[in-house]
Amino acid sequence: MKISRIILGITALCIIHPMVLAQGKGSPGEKLKIYPAKANLEVGESLQFQAVYVDTADVEYDTTATWAVYPDSLGTIDTDGLFIAELPGECVVIGTLDTLSDWADVTIEMEEDEDDSTEYQYRHLVIVPRDTLVLLGEEVQFAAYYPDSADFPGTSVDTTLVWSLEGMPVGQINDSTGLFTSSATGFAVVHAQLDEWEGSALVVVIDPSADPTGIDTIIITRDKPSPKGGTEYTTMATLTEGELWTIGGLPHPLNVLNGGRVYFPVGALTEDIRIHIQLPGFTRTFADSVGFTHEGIIGGMEFQVFVNDTLVEPYTFGTPLIVGLVYKRGLISKMNIDPATLGLYFATISGDTVTFDTTGIGYTVADLCLNRIFSTVAHFSALAVAGEVGTAEPLGVAGTPLPSGLALHANYPNPFNPATTIRFNLPFATEARLVVYDLLGREIATLVQGQRPAGLQQVSWNGRDASGREVPSGVYISRLTMPGGQARTIKMLLLK
């Protein structure tokens, strides 16, 4: 257990004011202050709080106080003001001196544990720039680094990587140098691969000529405990259209949302709004974790939009937002989910039933390196990250809408040896062709050729060419095409 005591030095005289001893009640202008006024702790840590009496001349004096914690289930405090954090969450420490009182906000988080994906983390690359906004027509040079112990860029990767983009058609990236050239607004996930090492970053291309007239404001709020009992909301961030919001600094149980992203394009709003974030109804909160109540769900978030303090649900945007939610990698293996089936869905909760809908969600991309999933989102309500569990029917069979649009999902496993599974979605029954090429553009194997039904489908490649011969280790391209010139590609790494 880590124990760290913080005892603040007060520059005022360390005596108890005689007025406090004599009358014990506050006069006009008197007040009590608690130091520190805000604290962030991990479970098991302790913190010394200090009570200070302030007289009518605004002079501070150390004093004693009666201490309490609300809610008292998260920690304890003794008669001297020593607080010990016991469970993750948010609470307030209240000091009282007769009729005077003050309180401090305390956020408690779990002590950092080694993540269940530690082995994977040692193989991931740090991409620079990280999630970034790029002006339309600009070029950006992406670079890859091996991570240091704190997940910051360490040693530069000094050999050639394979770079690729997945998402909206926002531009091109040189597949060997990482130079990105933007050509359209939207978003994509930049991916770099070097043998078993890989990394990713989000790039959002914005139009610098967008009319800034009438830019609206977005206030982000969340629940917090009130010293008077119950809950109230606190402001997390104040943004304007054109900004990318990084979700972070949230305490348990909202900490499962940390790492998400929301981009508000210029033109998305016609009015100022307040967005209140919370866990959706399909979550279950425990003392030190958050679980999900329905099979296949591994993440989610609820956005409530208020206009002039009136809830508008759902709230539709003039231009879709770009939203990225996080999920815990460990749940994929624990629930036997194929990562290639991950999707972002609007979730409607009715009793014990959750209904998924993709209407208004587009260009879904799963960032398997950083455990995130991105989509364009036309309105706000509850969102869920879900995938296909084990041998269950694919999403879309049991009353759940199929993913919309042509899609070629990342193969799994990747890297692979000797075989890998490729999943793709067709928006309607049509002719389709799925072919594997090498990096020189030579056709290696045809996996799909002919009429195919609509919906989510899968096919396996055994690492052999059309003649049945094993192909060597390396990077291969899988390309899905349908009539009309529509096509999707992914890169696959075969390691022997």
Phi and psi in degrees as a GROMACS rama.xvg file:
@    title "Ramachandran Plot"
@    xaxis  label "Phi"
@    yaxis  label "Psi"
@TYPE xy
-86.3011  132.964  LYS-2
-122.979  122.605  ILE-3
-134.791  122.921  SER-4
-105.168  133.721  ARG-5
-118.92  110.838  ILE-6
-113.112  114.891  ILE-7
-79.1842  135.193  LEU-8
-86.466  128.305  GLY-9
-102.971  129.127  ILE-10
-75.8779  -17.0087  THR-11
-71.3653  167.794  ALA-12
-60.447  134.325  LEU-13
-86.4807  65.754  CYS-14
-133.534  161.516  ILE-15
-89.1182  125.698  ILE-16
-60.7294  132.027  HIS-17
-60.4451  -29.0303  PRO-18
-63.9032  -37.8524  MET-19
-67.2222  -41.6587  VAL-20
-66.4538  -37.4363  LEU-21
-76.9088  -51.514  ALA-22
-107.414  -23.8823  GLN-23
64.2572  9.63989  GLY-24
-132.545  151.335  LYS-25
-80.3892  141.229  GLY-26
-101.997  166.107  SER-27
-54.4099  131.984  PRO-28
92.5234  -16.0139  GLY-29
-79.4501  152.765  GLU-30
-158.662  165.952  LYS-31
-114.101  136.899  LEU-32
-120.507  139.156  LYS-33
-107.974  129.531  ILE-34
-118.172  138.532  TYR-35
-73.6873  157.85  PRO-36
-80.7848  -16.0399  ALA-37
-148.84  141.484  LYS-38
-146.009  146.5  ALA-39
-122.767  120.451  ASN-40
-128.288  163.35  LEU-41
-105.891  156.756  GLU-42
-54.9364  129.842  VAL-43
99.8861  -17.5288  GLY-44
-79.3007  158.604  GLU-45
-125.767  159.366  SER-46
-148.833  132.475  LEU-47
-89.5727  116.088  GLN-48
-90.5594  150.12  PHE-49
-124.3  136.26  GLN-50
-103.932  135.005  ALA-51
-129.37  128.7  VAL-52
-90.0522  133.88  TYR-53
-116.197  120.635  VAL-54
-85.9109  -175.626  ASP-55
-66.8682  -18.9801  THR-56
-92.8952  9.53205  ALA-57
65.8102  29.1592  ASP-58
-96.0497  135.98  VAL-59
-98.3135  140.757  GLU-60
-137.777  137.375  TYR-61
-59.6685  144.99  ASP-62
-150.33  179.952  THR-63
-102.633  162.734  THR-64
-150.947  162.659  ALA-65
-94.5029  129.127  THR-66
-108.713  148.233  TRP-67
-150.937  158.767  ALA-68
-124.938  136.018  VAL-69
-132.979  125.516  TYR-70
-73.6533  149.81  PRO-71
-81.4123  4.13442  ASP-72
-81.648  -14.2108  SER-73
-94.7001  -17.9176  LEU-74
-172.422  174.582  GLY-75
-127.084  154.749  THR-76
-139.758  135.185  ILE-77
-91.4763  -176.685  ASP-78
-68.8421  -15.952  THR-79
-94.663  -0.262368  ASP-80
90.0344  15.363  GLY-81
-84.8761  115.695  LEU-82
-100.358  136.217  PHE-83
-121.165  122.682  ILE-84
-80.1143  127.668  ALA-85
-115.884  -33.3744  GLU-86
-137.188  150.974  LEU-87
-71.0209  148.391  PRO-88
147.586  -163.624  GLY-89
-121.531  139.05  GLU-90
-148.515  174.601  CYS-91
-125.885  138.806  VAL-92
-99.4369  123.899  VAL-93
-112.751  128.107  ILE-94
-111.104  136.847  GLY-95
-130.535  134.055  THR-96
-130.75  95.9194  LEU-97
55.257  -117.306  ASP-98
-88.189  -4.75332  THR-99
-95.3009  144.216  LEU-100
-153.973  158.918  SER-101
-156.352  165.564  ASP-102
-143.897  162.753  TRP-103
-125.623  141.99  ALA-104
-86.3283  130.554  ASP-105
-125.454  127.733  VAL-106
-111.738  126.911  THR-107
-117.372  129.664  ILE-108
-122.925  160.544  GLU-109
-66.6963  144.962  MET-110
-62.461  138.268  GLU-111
-58.1577  121.201  GLU-112
-108.557  160.348  ASP-113
-67.9464  127.819  GLU-114
-68.5232  153.758  ASP-115
-69.5817  -7.1353  ASP-116
-110.709  31.3111  SER-117
-57.632  -42.9155  THR-118
-59.2976  -39.8824  GLU-119
-67.2108  -40.6966  TYR-120
-59.6381  -33.6967  GLN-121
-68.6215  -12.8018  TYR-122
-107.407  3.86504  ARG-123
-96.1436  148.825  HIS-124
-97.5988  150.909  LEU-125
-96.8607  122.558  VAL-126
-97.5534  132.997  ILE-127
-125.493  131.74  VAL-128
-69.6407  152.475  PRO-129
-73.9978  -158.807  ARG-130
-47.7294  125.131  ASP-131
-146.13  153.616  THR-132
-97.9677  136.298  LEU-133
-127.611  134.074  VAL-134
-73.5214  144.073  LEU-135
-56.4606  128.87  LEU-136
92.9848  -9.68603  GLY-137
-81.0646  157.987  GLU-138
-110.428  142.44  GLU-139
-132.69  131.413  VAL-140
-93.1908  113.858  GLN-141
-89.6548  146.014  PHE-142
-136.176  157.072  ALA-143
-120.699  142.864  ALA-144
-134.438  149.371  TYR-145
-74.1999  141.088  TYR-146
-76.5417  146.662  PRO-147
-86.86  -172.419  ASP-148
-65.0025  -21.7783  SER-149
-102.088  14.8041  ALA-150
65.9597  27.7785  ASP-151
-101.984  163.066  PHE-152
-57.9945  127.712  PRO-153
-107.176  -113.679  GLY-154
-78.2583  135.154  THR-155
-68.5467  141.215  SER-156
-75.1797  116.227  VAL-157
-104.059  21.0138  ASP-158
-126.619  170.527  THR-159
-75.4129  129.901  THR-160
-105.402  169.181  LEU-161
-104.977  116.012  VAL-162
-102.757  145.158  TRP-163
-152.11  165.193  SER-164
-123.772  143.4  LEU-165
-139.634  132.067  GLU-166
141.855  -137.731  GLY-167
-78.1851  155.846  MET-168
-76.1596  72.5839  PRO-169
-91.4971  -8.02135  VAL-170
159.933  -159.099  GLY-171
-131.472  151.729  GLN-172
-127.066  133.592  ILE-173
-65.0216  120.636  ASN-174
-71.2472  -4.43104  ASP-175
-118.754  -24.6569  SER-176
-105.516  -20.8313  THR-177
80.7728  14.4611  GLY-178
-81.1129  117.826  LEU-179
-99.7099  131.66  PHE-180
-119.291  118.527  THR-181
-84.4783  144.424  SER-182
-138.893  -8.21693  SER-183
-156.176  154.362  ALA-184
-76.7143  155.568  THR-185
136.643  -155.371  GLY-186
-138.982  159.625  PHE-187
-155.389  159.162  ALA-188
-101.833  122.32  VAL-189
-84.1377  131.748  VAL-190
-128.302  135.61  HIS-191
-123.984  139.976  ALA-192
-133.992  134.927  GLN-193
-141.896  98.8363  LEU-194
52.89  -121.241  ASP-195
-86.3437  -3.03929  GLU-196
-88.8853  140.788  TRP-197
-154.496  156.841  GLU-198
-151.899  167.032  GLY-199
-151.828  163.604  SER-200
-158.133  155.019  ALA-201
-94.631  135.797  LEU-202
-124.014  128.905  VAL-203
-117.588  121.404  VAL-204
-96.3035  125.355  VAL-205
-118.117  154.942  ILE-206
-92.1895  113.509  ASP-207
-69.6219  -14.8534  PRO-208
-90.3308  1.86684  SER-209
-58.2199  135.962  ALA-210
-67.2323  116.003  ASP-211
-79.7729  -3.10623  PRO-212
-63.7856  131.489  THR-213
75.0639  28.2012  GLY-214
-61.2129  130.294  ILE-215
-101.005  162.914  ASP-216
-106.18  143.591  THR-217
-121.675  121.863  ILE-218
-104.653  127.094  ILE-219
-102.185  126.671  ILE-220
-128.919  164.75  THR-221
-149.55  166.415  ARG-222
-70.4823  151.348  ASP-223
-149.171  150.999  LYS-224
-68.9074  147.889  PRO-225
-103.995  138.847  SER-226
-64.3725  -14.5775  PRO-227
-92.0699  3.29138  LYS-228
99.1545  152.184  GLY-229
78.2861  -156.531  GLY-230
-132.685  156.934  THR-231
-139.641  179.646  GLU-232
-112.027  152.607  TYR-233
-123.541  148.741  THR-234
-82.9144  126.032  THR-235
-91.9868  -38.8201  MET-236
-158.852  152.017  ALA-237
-123.486  119.613  THR-238
-124.97  170.837  LEU-239
-128.487  163.435  THR-240
-55.3286  142.792  GLU-241
96.956  -0.0658772  GLY-242
-107.548  150.774  GLU-243
-102.194  121.145  LEU-244
-99.8354  124.339  TRP-245
-96.7317  122.169  THR-246
-79.5281  120.027  ILE-247
-163.164  167.492  GLY-248
74.1518  15.0856  GLY-249
-85.7222  138.902  LEU-250
-84.8918  171.078  PRO-251
-60.3019  137.405  HIS-252
-92.3557  -1.4502  PRO-253
-71.9305  -7.8505  LEU-254
-63.4104  -15.8028  ASN-255
-67.9304  -11.1349  VAL-256
-93.4809  -14.6287  LEU-257
-58.5174  136.237  ASN-258
104.306  -8.49657  GLY-259
-74.1366  169.093  GLY-260
-138.365  144.253  ARG-261
-138.662  125.846  VAL-262
-110.031  128.971  TYR-263
-104.984  99.367  PHE-264
-65.9896  150.739  PRO-265
-62.3247  129.716  VAL-266
99.6393  -3.05794  GLY-267
-71.9532  -26.9162  ALA-268
-122.513  157.574  LEU-269
-122.337  7.57479  THR-270
-161.762  161.196  GLU-271
-71.9788  142.033  ASP-272
-136.412  162.481  ILE-273
-120.403  129.905  ARG-274
-110.236  119.46  ILE-275
-102.346  123.962  HIS-276
-103.248  146.455  ILE-277
-161.958  169.508  GLN-278
-73.5997  139.393  LEU-279
-73.1452  171.143  PRO-280
-69.344  -10.8425  GLY-281
-93.9708  18.4153  PHE-282
-105.588  158.669  THR-283
-132.048  123.658  ARG-284
-97.207  129.579  THR-285
-113.155  178.155  PHE-286
-60.0826  -36.2928  ALA-287
-130.303  14.6065  ASP-288
-159.549  172.52  SER-289
-127.918  131.343  VAL-290
-116.419  171.479  GLY-291
-121.367  138.446  PHE-292
-88.2095  -8.78234  THR-293
-124.728  140.239  HIS-294
-58.6069  132.476  GLU-295
95.965  -16.6835  GLY-296
-87.3374  128.364  ILE-297
-125.727  6.85622  ILE-298
-175.29  166.652  GLY-299
170.699  166.32  GLY-300
-161.112  145.415  MET-301
-114.315  130.069  GLU-302
-112.799  117.93  PHE-303
-106.549  124.445  GLN-304
-103.27  128.259  VAL-305
-115.701  134.821  PHE-306
-117.733  116.789  VAL-307
52.5379  43.9248  ASN-308
66.1622  15.1437  ASP-309
-109.273  125.208  THR-310
-69.264  128.631  LEU-311
-117.683  113.302  VAL-312
-140.372  120.9  GLU-313
-78.8538  157.566  PRO-314
-104.536  121.039  TYR-315
-98.183  135.496  THR-316
-95.2184  147.202  PHE-317
-65.4218  -36.1675  GLY-318
-126.137  129.962  THR-319
-56.1649  143.361  PRO-320
-80.9105  162.658  LEU-321
-105.351  117.978  ILE-322
-122.396  133.408  VAL-323
-124.591  124.212  GLY-324
-111.514  152.097  LEU-325
-100.33  160.702  VAL-326
-143.421  161.986  TYR-327
-92.7157  122.764  LYS-328
-57.083  -34.9732  ARG-329
-60.3061  -28.6915  GLY-330
-68.8035  -25.513  LEU-331
-63.4756  -49.1057  ILE-332
-73.2617  -37.3435  SER-333
-63.3143  -37.4728  LYS-334
-96.638  3.60066  MET-335
58.3382  48.3921  ASN-336
-97.1216  134.86  ILE-337
-79.1262  116.714  ASP-338
-56.8779  -25.7084  PRO-339
-66.2202  -15.414  ALA-340
-96.9519  1.51062  THR-341
-63.1358  138.762  LEU-342
-146.454  162.986  GLY-343
-108.522  131.429  LEU-344
-135.875  148.5  TYR-345
-74.3072  135.753  PHE-346
-119.278  122.581  ALA-347
-106.118  124.308  THR-348
-105.355  124.915  ILE-349
-135.465  103.386  SER-350
62.9746  -121.851  GLY-351
-95.2222  8.5974  ASP-352
-110.576  137.214  THR-353
-117.621  124.321  VAL-354
-107.546  130.053  THR-355
-96.541  147.622  PHE-356
-147.219  135.389  ASP-357
-106.948  4.24802  THR-358
-63.5059  119.789  THR-359
96.863  -0.171627  GLY-360
-114.221  131.289  ILE-361
-141.637  162.145  GLY-362
53.2116  47.8055  TYR-363
-70.5819  130.344  THR-364
-132.232  126.482  VAL-365
-93.6918  118.934  ALA-366
-90.5061  91.5533  ASP-367
-73.8805  -14.8503  LEU-368
-73.2162  -44.6813  CYS-369
-110.253  14.7004  LEU-370
57.3162  52.1087  ASN-371
-135.42  158.12  ARG-372
-135.936  131.892  ILE-373
-116.583  146.921  PHE-374
-155.31  161.47  SER-375
-84.6872  138.132  THR-376
-128.371  122.167  VAL-377
-84.3798  -23.7124  ALA-378
-149.505  169.134  HIS-379
-113.954  135.319  PHE-380
-164.43  -139.276  SER-381
-87.29  134.624  ALA-382
-116.903  144.889  LEU-383
-130.099  141.079  ALA-384
-98.6137  122.277  VAL-385
-142.728  157.616  ALA-386
-147.095  174.954  GLY-387
-79.975  130.684  GLU-388
-98.0373  123.057  VAL-389
50.5882  -126.58  GLY-390
-99.3545  17.533  THR-391
-65.2291  161.471  ALA-392
-61.6991  145.126  GLU-393
-59.5743  151.823  PRO-394
-53.6407  134.724  LEU-395
111.862  -15.7438  GLY-396
-83.9491  -47.6096  VAL-397
-93.1848  57.2216  ALA-398
82.7313  3.00236  GLY-399
-97.4127  127.015  THR-400
-57.8673  142.849  PRO-401
-72.6412  152.311  LEU-402
-57.1265  140.172  PRO-403
-93.3456  147.115  SER-404
87.8808  164.111  GLY-405
-70.9434  130.656  LEU-406
-146.901  140.183  ALA-407
-123.615  110.828  LEU-408
-84.2724  156.38  HIS-409
-57.7093  136.402  ALA-410
-68.2426  157.794  ASN-411
-145.396  130.014  TYR-412
-75.3002  164.092  PRO-413
-153.855  112.312  ASN-414
-65.3831  163.498  PRO-415
-139.753  160.117  PHE-416
-172.29  117.637  ASN-417
-99.2453  -9.93056  PRO-418
-131.409  159.933  ALA-419
-144.456  156.812  THR-420
-108.271  133.841  THR-421
-117.405  126.842  ILE-422
-111.899  143.112  ARG-423
-145.258  159.111  PHE-424
-124.609  134.132  ASN-425
-111.154  131.922  LEU-426
-70.1227  -19.8123  PRO-427
-160.132  165.687  PHE-428
-61.9372  128.542  ALA-429
-163.951  169.054  THR-430
-70.3402  138  GLU-431
-144.225  151.781  ALA-432
-138.627  127.647  ARG-433
-122.916  116.17  LEU-434
-127.447  143.979  VAL-435
-101.456  129.957  VAL-436
-120.929  157.696  TYR-437
-89.8552  -179.963  ASP-438
-71.1726  -11.6767  LEU-439
-90.441  1.42322  LEU-440
86.6052  6.99094  GLY-441
-80.5962  136.362  ARG-442
-73.2448  124.436  GLU-443
-98.8228  -48.8434  ILE-444
-155.396  143.781  ALA-445
-102.903  118.112  THR-446
-95.4341  -32.6412  LEU-447
-136.422  133.672  VAL-448
-153.826  112.558  GLN-449
128.032  -168.06  GLY-450
-69.6176  133.131  GLN-451
-132.228  150.053  ARG-452
-75.2815  167.488  PRO-453
-74.0468  153.349  ALA-454
113.058  -172.892  GLY-455
-81.7408  127.695  LEU-456
-138.696  167.384  GLN-457
-144.115  154.479  GLN-458
-147.796  151.706  VAL-459
-109.379  149.797  SER-460
-122.104  130.471  TRP-461
-95.3861  12.9049  ASN-462
74.7714  23.4076  GLY-463
-121.007  156.268  ARG-464
-86.0891  -174.632  ASP-465
-63.3989  -21.1445  ALA-466
-93.2891  1.57078  SER-467
88.0459  6.63025  GLY-468
-87.6605  141.98  ARG-469
-66.2777  136.647  GLU-470
-94.9549  154.745  VAL-471
-74.2882  167.356  PRO-472
-58.8136  147.486  SER-473
154.835  -175.543  GLY-474
-95.4474  133.238  VAL-475
-126.519  152.39  TYR-476
-107.196  128.814  ILE-477
-106.46  126.457  SER-478
-126.396  124.178  ARG-479
-106.352  127.016  LEU-480
-130.542  154.006  THR-481
-141.955  162.969  MET-482
-53.4028  146.768  PRO-483
98.0324  -0.768371  GLY-484
88.2688  0.498988  GLY-485
-70.7469  136.853  GLN-486
-152.101  152.951  ALA-487
-138.014  143.655  ARG-488
-132.085  151.41  THR-489
-137.281  160.781  ILE-490
-109.786  140.225  LYS-491
-125.663  144.472  MET-492
-117.7  117.035  LEU-493
-98.0598  120.734  LEU-494
-120.774  126.893  LEU-495
